[in-house]
Amino acid sequence: MKPPILPKRLVGVNLKMYFDAPSTTAYITAIAKFVAPPASISTGIFILPSYPCLASASDLLDMTPQVILGAQNCHAEDSGAYTGEISPLMLKQVGCRIVCLGHAERRRAPFNETDEVVATKAEAVVRNGMIPLVCIGEKSRSGIMSEGVGIAVRECSPQVMSVLRAVPGDAPIIFAYEPVWAIGAQEPASADHVLAVVKSLKQLIGTVEERADVRILYGGSAKPGTWGTLKEGVDGLFLGRFAHDVGNFERVVREVEES
């Protein structure tokens, strides 16, 4: 199976469990209208609705291929006795092209997903012809810039390497760098911190031979203005509740598109 091709820049939103079915339909319809002709949007846009809304979302986006449909998680097996879990095979069948894995909310209690669990799921996503969107980020924080960057790189490196070891070298991967302490905060992490951490992680990824397209996005309270401070080092933004307002999401996409 030919690996999917990643856009140069990406902006995505995680709807989490905030939206019901009607509001999901309204949100996706508005996004599809935003990117429809005569608009010319080169930035890759992805949306992660809740599981029950994926099939209807796929139908809504059928004529809008520039909007990438994604899922918020999956199981590592395609089928089996896993009551309540979501098969990556079925996600592919309903039109998903991206699957988010290892979100901070999944890595902590009650799910307690480890790097190894996330890596196994990433392999399953790739096996089914989709792109893993792997969330990484440090829990610890320091008020000293250099110390904080060192902590972040030390905590994120195993999260990155476990995925790189698990998936084939020609498989594209998206990493979403979200310092855990910045998720839901009033302000994102400082640009200097983010750029230094991402630079180190890209250098780490560069040491892995035969590695295909890898993108690193920033998440963690990203909002309008965040892109302007990070565009020289990151490949896009992964947005949360701020972008649950369609107007806010469009503003961020336009910032990325016009830069």
C-alpha positions in Angstrom: 0.0 0.0 0.0 1.4 3.4 -1.0 2.0 5.6 2.0 -0.2 8.8 2.1 1.4 12.1 1.3 1.5 14.8 4.0 0.9 18.4 3.2 3.8 20.8 4.0 1.7 22.5 6.7 -1.1 21.2 8.8 -3.7 22.7 11.1 -6.1 20.4 13.0 -8.7 20.3 15.7 -9.7 17.7 18.2 -13.4 17.9 19.0 -12.9 15.5 22.0 -16.3 14.7 23.5 -17.6 18.2 23.6 -19.8 18.0 20.5 -23.0 16.0 20.0 -24.1 14.7 16.6 -26.0 17.8 15.4 -23.2 20.2 16.5 -20.6 18.0 14.8 -22.5 18.1 11.6 -22.9 21.9 11.8 -19.1 22.4 12.6 -17.9 20.2 9.7 -20.4 21.7 7.3 -19.0 25.2 8.2 -15.4 24.0 7.7 -16.2 22.4 4.4 -17.8 25.7 3.2 -14.8 27.6 4.3 -12.4 25.6 2.1 -14.8 25.1 -0.8 -14.2 26.9 -4.2 -13.4 29.6 -4.9 -11.2 29.4 -1.8 -7.8 28.0 -2.5 -6.4 26.5 0.7 -3.0 24.7 0.5 -2.7 24.1 4.2 -3.8 20.6 5.2 -6.8 20.7 7.5 -7.8 17.8 9.7 -10.7 17.3 12.1 -11.1 14.6 14.8 -14.8 14.1 15.7 -16.1 11.5 18.2 -16.4 7.9 16.9 -20.3 7.9 16.4 -20.0 10.9 14.0 -17.2 9.6 11.8 -19.4 8.0 9.1 -21.6 11.0 8.7 -18.6 13.3 8.8 -17.0 11.2 6.0 -20.2 11.7 3.9 -20.1 15.5 4.5 -16.4 15.7 3.5 -16.8 13.4 0.5 -16.6 16.4 -1.9 -14.0 18.2 0.2 -10.8 16.0 0.0 -8.6 18.8 1.3 -10.2 18.4 4.8 -8.7 15.2 6.3 -11.0 13.2 8.6 -9.3 11.6 11.6 -10.2 9.6 14.7 -9.3 10.4 18.3 -7.8 6.9 19.1 -7.9 3.3 18.1 -7.0 -0.3 19.3 -3.9 -2.0 18.1 -5.8 -5.0 16.6 -8.0 -4.9 13.5 -10.6 -7.3 15.1 -11.2 -9.5 18.0 -12.8 -9.8 21.4 -12.2 -6.2 22.5 -15.6 -5.0 23.7 -15.9 -1.2 23.4 -12.7 -0.7 21.4 -12.3 0.8 18.0 -10.7 -1.1 15.1 -8.2 0.8 12.9 -9.4 -1.3 10.0 -12.9 0.0 10.5 -11.7 3.6 10.9 -10.0 3.3 7.5 -13.2 1.8 6.0 -15.3 4.8 7.2 -12.9 7.3 5.6 -10.4 8.2 8.3 -6.9 9.2 7.0 -5.4 10.2 10.4 -5.6 8.7 13.9 -4.6 10.6 17.0 -2.6 8.5 19.5 -1.0 9.1 22.9 -2.9 12.2 23.9 -2.0 13.3 27.4 -5.5 12.4 28.4 -4.8 8.8 27.3 -1.4 8.6 28.8 -2.6 9.5 32.3 -5.1 7.6 34.5 -7.5 5.9 34.0 -6.0 4.7 30.7 -2.3 4.9 31.6 -1.1 4.3 28.0 2.6 3.7 27.8 5.0 4.6 25.0 5.0 0.9 24.0 1.2 0.9 23.8 1.2 4.1 21.7 3.9 2.7 19.4 1.9 -0.6 18.8 -1.2 1.5 17.9 0.9 3.6 15.5 2.0 0.4 13.7 -1.6 -0.6 13.4 -2.6 2.7 12.0 0.2 2.6 9.4 -0.7 -1.1 8.6 -4.1 0.1 7.6 -2.9 2.9 5.3 -3.5 5.8 7.7 -1.2 8.4 9.3 -0.5 8.3 13.0 -0.8 11.6 14.8 1.2 11.0 18.0 0.9 13.4 20.8 4.1 13.9 22.8 5.0 16.3 25.7 6.7 16.6 29.0 5.0 16.7 32.3 7.8 18.5 34.2 8.4 22.2 34.0 11.3 24.5 34.9 11.4 28.3 35.2 14.9 28.2 33.8 14.9 28.1 30.0 17.8 25.8 29.3 16.7 23.4 32.1 13.2 23.3 30.8 14.3 22.5 27.3 16.5 19.7 28.5 13.6 18.2 30.6 11.3 18.4 27.6 13.8 16.7 25.2 14.6 14.0 27.8 10.9 13.2 28.4 9.8 13.4 24.7 12.7 11.5 23.1 11.5 8.0 24.3 8.0 8.9 23.1 9.3 9.7 19.6 11.8 6.9 19.3 9.3 4.2 20.3 7.1 5.2 17.4 10.0 5.5 14.9 11.1 2.0 15.8 7.6 0.6 15.4 6.6 1.8 12.0 8.2 1.3 8.6 10.6 3.9 7.4 8.5 5.0 4.4 5.5 5.7 6.6 4.7 9.4 7.2 4.2 10.4 10.9 2.8 13.5 12.6 4.0 14.4 16.1 2.0 16.9 18.0 4.2 18.5 20.7 2.0 19.5 23.6 3.7 20.2 26.9 1.4 18.7 29.4 1.6 21.7 31.6 0.4 24.0 28.7 -2.7 22.0 27.8 -5.7 24.1 28.8 -3.6 26.9 30.1 -4.2 30.6 29.5 -1.2 30.9 27.3 0.8 28.5 25.2 4.4 27.6 26.0 6.9 30.3 25.1 8.1 30.4 21.5 11.7 30.1 22.6 10.9 26.9 24.5 8.9 25.3 21.7 11.4 26.1 19.0 14.3 24.8 21.0 12.5 21.6 21.9 11.3 21.0 18.3 14.7 21.7 16.8 16.2 19.1 19.1 13.5 16.5 18.3 14.0 17.1 14.6 17.7 16.5 15.0 16.9 13.3 16.9 14.5 12.1 14.1 17.2 13.0 11.5 19.5 10.4 13.1 17.1 7.6 12.1 18.0 6.3 8.7 15.5 6.0 5.8 12.9 8.0 7.7 10.1 9.4 5.4 8.0 12.5 6.0 7.7 13.6 9.6 5.8 16.7 10.7 5.9 18.2 14.1 3.0 20.4 15.1 2.5 22.5 18.2 -0.5 22.1 20.5 -1.1 23.2 24.0 -3.3 26.4 24.1 -2.4 27.4 20.6 -4.5 30.3 19.3 -4.3 33.2 16.8 -0.8 34.7 16.9 0.8 31.5 18.0 1.8 30.5 14.4 3.6 33.8 13.8 6.0 33.1 16.6 6.6 29.4 15.7 6.4 29.2 11.9 10.2 29.0 11.4 10.4 25.8 13.4 7.1 23.9 13.4 5.0 22.4 10.6 1.6 23.5 11.9 -0.8 23.6 14.8 -3.0 21.1 16.7 -5.8 23.0 18.2 -8.2 22.2 21.1 -11.2 24.0 22.6 -10.3 27.4 21.3 -10.9 26.1 17.8 -14.3 24.6 18.7 -15.5 28.0 17.5 -15.4 27.8 13.7 -14.4 31.4 13.4 -11.4 30.9 15.6 -10.4 27.9 13.6 -10.7 29.8 10.3 -8.6 32.7 11.7 -5.7 30.3 12.6 -5.9 28.6 9.2 -5.7 32.0 7.4 -2.7 32.9 9.5 -0.9 29.8 8.4 -2.1 30.1 4.8 -1.0 33.7 4.5 2.5 33.5 6.0 
